[in-house]
């Protein structure tokens, strides 16, 4: 087996985002036989990234950020 590589996954913890995030996590997990280890933190404070999360990011060889849409980007009104 190849050398293990930790990947820190930053993602939303909102229940409504789960359906969008799960396929991405499932895809990333297919690389676990090659040594990819996925890590994520618990729900963090919105104002500041905790020291624990900063340490986990620093310790990882890969950083994966999954962005989800919390608010509409723009409002579309057909003519």
Secondary structure as GFF3:
##gff-version 3
##sequence-region A 1 79
A	DSSP	beta_strand	5	10	.	.	.	ID=ss1
A	DSSP	three_ten_helix	15	17	.	.	.	ID=ss2
A	DSSP	alpha_helix	18	29	.	.	.	ID=ss3
A	DSSP	three_ten_helix	32	34	.	.	.	ID=ss4
A	DSSP	beta_strand	36	39	.	.	.	ID=ss5
A	DSSP	alpha_helix	51	59	.	.	.	ID=ss6
A	DSSP	beta_strand	62	65	.	.	.	ID=ss7
###
